[in-house]
Amino acid sequence: MIFKDLQLTKSNCFVAMQYYWLMLNRTYLVILTSDALVGIVANGLVSDEGNDALANYVVRKLVVRGNLDDPFTYVKTHYTEKVAELDLDGDEIIAQNGANFRLYYQDISAVDYDPKRKWGMGKYPHDGKIYIQSKNGKTIELIVLGNQSGAHIRALILAKVEKVSHK
């Protein structure tokens, strides 16, 4: 499935942020394919404005502006243009950016949803966190950005996992 040919809907994708290296973050467009969750980096480091003019000058390019309830406001086109011609099921999507990921449903052992706000998110609206645990013990934490339902996203992922486990 080529990325540019995919019709993005609330039933096949969501936008989420992930913290890494303690305080850095990146935004993902996470696509639910027939076999796997595919995370495509869709924005780099994001920061919130504060009360200090000098600090705001430094972080101004890292602040997301616009309709913050719309999850696609957090997605930068130049990131998705890099993967437009790539096959979501192929190795090139992972090779394009080392932070992109693919997690096959058959390798998922648990999916949990925590509706509590994530510390450090400032003014950015979000609906808690999704925790996806793989059978090898690794856990991915994804902060659900904008006006999306973390409970709905969890249900979508679980439905895919259960479908694969019944094959």
C-alpha positions in Angstrom: 0.0 0.0 0.0 1.6 3.3 -1.2 1.3 6.1 1.4 -0.1 8.7 -1.1 -2.8 6.3 -2.2 -4.2 5.9 1.3 -7.3 7.7 2.3 -6.7 8.8 5.9 -9.7 8.4 8.2 -10.4 8.2 11.9 -10.7 4.4 11.5 -7.3 3.9 9.9 -5.0 6.4 11.5 -4.3 8.7 14.4 -1.8 11.4 15.3 0.3 11.0 18.5 3.4 12.4 20.2 6.1 10.3 21.8 8.7 11.5 24.3 12.2 10.1 23.9 15.5 10.8 25.6 13.7 12.1 28.7 12.3 15.4 27.4 12.6 15.4 23.6 9.5 14.6 21.5 8.4 13.7 18.0 5.0 13.5 16.4 3.8 10.4 14.6 1.1 9.8 12.0 0.2 6.2 13.0 -1.5 4.1 10.4 -3.4 0.9 11.0 -2.7 -1.3 8.0 -4.2 -4.8 7.7 -1.1 -6.4 9.4 0.6 -3.7 11.5 0.7 -0.3 13.1 3.0 1.9 11.1 4.4 5.0 12.7 5.6 7.7 10.4 7.4 10.7 11.9 5.2 13.6 11.0 6.8 16.5 13.0 10.1 17.1 14.8 10.6 18.6 18.2 7.5 20.6 19.5 7.6 23.1 22.3 5.1 25.2 24.1 5.4 29.0 24.5 6.1 30.3 28.0 6.0 33.6 29.7 9.6 34.6 28.9 10.1 36.7 25.7 13.7 35.5 25.1 12.7 31.8 25.6 9.8 32.3 23.2 12.1 33.8 20.6 14.3 30.7 20.8 11.4 28.1 20.6 9.1 30.0 18.1 9.8 27.6 15.3 8.9 24.6 17.5 5.5 25.9 18.5 2.5 24.4 16.8 0.0 27.0 15.7 -3.5 26.8 14.3 -6.5 24.7 15.3 -4.9 22.6 18.0 -8.0 20.4 18.3 -7.4 19.2 14.7 -4.8 16.4 15.0 -3.5 17.0 11.5 -2.4 20.5 12.6 0.5 18.7 14.2 1.5 17.0 11.0 4.0 18.8 8.8 3.6 18.2 5.1 7.3 18.1 4.4 7.6 15.0 6.5 4.7 13.2 4.8 6.0 14.2 1.3 9.2 12.2 2.1 7.1 9.0 2.4 4.5 9.8 -0.3 5.8 7.2 -2.8 6.8 4.6 -0.2 5.1 1.3 0.4 3.8 1.1 4.0 4.4 -2.6 4.0 7.9 -2.4 2.6 11.3 -1.9 4.3 11.9 1.5 2.8 9.4 3.2 5.2 11.6 2.1 8.1 14.8 2.9 6.3 13.6 6.5 5.4 13.7 7.5 9.0 15.1 5.5 11.9 12.4 6.7 14.2 9.6 5.3 11.9 8.3 2.0 13.3 6.2 -1.0 12.3 4.7 -3.2 14.9 2.8 -6.2 13.7 -0.5 -7.0 15.4 0.6 -10.5 16.0 3.5 -9.1 18.1 1.3 -7.0 20.4 0.5 -8.4 23.8 -1.4 -5.6 25.4 -3.0 -2.2 24.5 -3.9 0.1 27.4 -5.4 3.6 27.6 -4.7 6.1 30.3 -7.0 9.2 30.0 -4.9 11.4 32.4 -3.1 14.4 30.9 0.6 13.9 30.2 2.8 16.2 32.2 4.7 18.7 30.1 2.1 19.0 27.3 1.4 22.7 28.2 -1.5 24.1 26.1 -1.6 21.3 23.7 -5.0 19.4 23.9 -4.7 15.7 24.1 -6.7 12.7 25.2 -4.3 10.8 27.4 -1.9 8.1 26.4 -2.0 4.8 24.6 0.4 2.1 25.8 1.2 -0.6 23.3 3.2 -3.5 24.7 4.9 -6.0 22.4 5.5 -9.6 23.2 9.2 -8.9 23.6 8.4 -6.7 26.6 8.9 -3.3 24.9 6.2 -0.6 25.5 5.4 2.3 23.2 3.7 5.3 24.8 1.8 7.5 22.4 0.1 10.7 23.6 -3.1 11.2 21.6 -3.0 14.7 20.2 -5.9 17.1 19.5 -9.5 16.1 19.4 -9.2 12.3 19.1 -10.5 9.6 21.4 -7.8 7.5 23.1 -10.5 4.9 24.0 -11.6 4.7 20.4 -8.0 4.3 19.2 -7.4 1.6 21.7 -10.5 -0.2 20.5 -9.4 0.0 16.9 -5.9 -1.4 17.7 -7.4 -4.2 19.9 -9.8 -5.2 17.1 -6.9 -5.6 14.7 -4.9 -7.6 17.3 -7.9 -9.9 18.1 -8.6 -10.5 14.4 -5.0 -11.6 13.8 -5.0 -13.8 16.9 -8.1 -15.7 15.7 -6.5 -16.7 12.4 
